[in-house]
Amino acid sequence: MIETEHLLGWLVYIATGIACGFIWWQLTSYIRHGGWRDLLRGVFVVVIFTPWYAGDAHEFLAPAVVVLLMDLLLEGATAGIKGGVALLFSSFAMLVVLTIRALLFKRRVQKAEDS
């Protein structure tokens, strides 16, 4: 695969991910609890948009969930750790961001009530 084909594939993937993300945002807007809604949206972003190296050569990237599934199916559980670690770190970062956001929102609400 030449580099332009890989870039074109990523552009198509990102465009469809954004389109599916828009639909997911609309579907999750019906969830009243903000914490669950943000968590579901964050999981979507992590699963769809986390890249990882495809194969042993570090030339090309692929979605980490695809790398995880292909490694699990073709090479076994020990090889599937590569994509899984990327998803795990991305999920942790997403949870940290959501926690900080919730704490800042809580502080802002308390300041508004005190005023």
Contacts in CASP RR format, 6 or more apart in sequence:
PFRMAT RR
TARGET T0000
AUTHOR 0000-0000-0000
METHOD contacts of the structure
MODEL  1
MIETEHLLGWLVYIATGIACGFIWWQLTSYIRHGGWRDLLRGVFVVVIFT
PWYAGDAHEFLAPAVVVLLMDLLLEGATAGIKGGVALLFSSFAMLVVLTI
RALLFKRRVQKAEDS
1 60 0 8 1.000
6 60 0 8 1.000
10 61 0 8 1.000
13 63 0 8 1.000
14 49 0 8 1.000
17 48 0 8 1.000
17 49 0 8 1.000
20 48 0 8 1.000
21 44 0 8 1.000
21 48 0 8 1.000
24 40 0 8 1.000
24 41 0 8 1.000
24 44 0 8 1.000
25 41 0 8 1.000
28 37 0 8 1.000
28 40 0 8 1.000
28 41 0 8 1.000
29 37 0 8 1.000
31 37 0 8 1.000
31 40 0 8 1.000
35 98 0 8 1.000
35 102 0 8 1.000
38 98 0 8 1.000
38 101 0 8 1.000
39 98 0 8 1.000
42 94 0 8 1.000
42 98 0 8 1.000
43 91 0 8 1.000
43 94 0 8 1.000
45 94 0 8 1.000
46 87 0 8 1.000
46 90 0 8 1.000
46 91 0 8 1.000
46 94 0 8 1.000
47 65 0 8 1.000
47 87 0 8 1.000
48 63 0 8 1.000
48 65 0 8 1.000
49 63 0 8 1.000
50 63 0 8 1.000
50 64 0 8 1.000
50 65 0 8 1.000
50 86 0 8 1.000
50 87 0 8 1.000
50 90 0 8 1.000
51 61 0 8 1.000
51 62 0 8 1.000
51 63 0 8 1.000
51 64 0 8 1.000
51 86 0 8 1.000
52 61 0 8 1.000
52 62 0 8 1.000
52 63 0 8 1.000
52 64 0 8 1.000
52 67 0 8 1.000
52 82 0 8 1.000
52 83 0 8 1.000
52 86 0 8 1.000
53 60 0 8 1.000
53 61 0 8 1.000
53 62 0 8 1.000
53 67 0 8 1.000
53 82 0 8 1.000
54 60 0 8 1.000
54 61 0 8 1.000
54 62 0 8 1.000
54 67 0 8 1.000
55 67 0 8 1.000
64 83 0 8 1.000
64 84 0 8 1.000
64 86 0 8 1.000
64 87 0 8 1.000
64 90 0 8 1.000
65 83 0 8 1.000
65 87 0 8 1.000
67 80 0 8 1.000
67 82 0 8 1.000
67 83 0 8 1.000
67 86 0 8 1.000
68 80 0 8 1.000
68 82 0 8 1.000
68 83 0 8 1.000
68 84 0 8 1.000
68 87 0 8 1.000
71 79 0 8 1.000
71 80 0 8 1.000
71 81 0 8 1.000
71 82 0 8 1.000
71 83 0 8 1.000
72 79 0 8 1.000
72 80 0 8 1.000
END
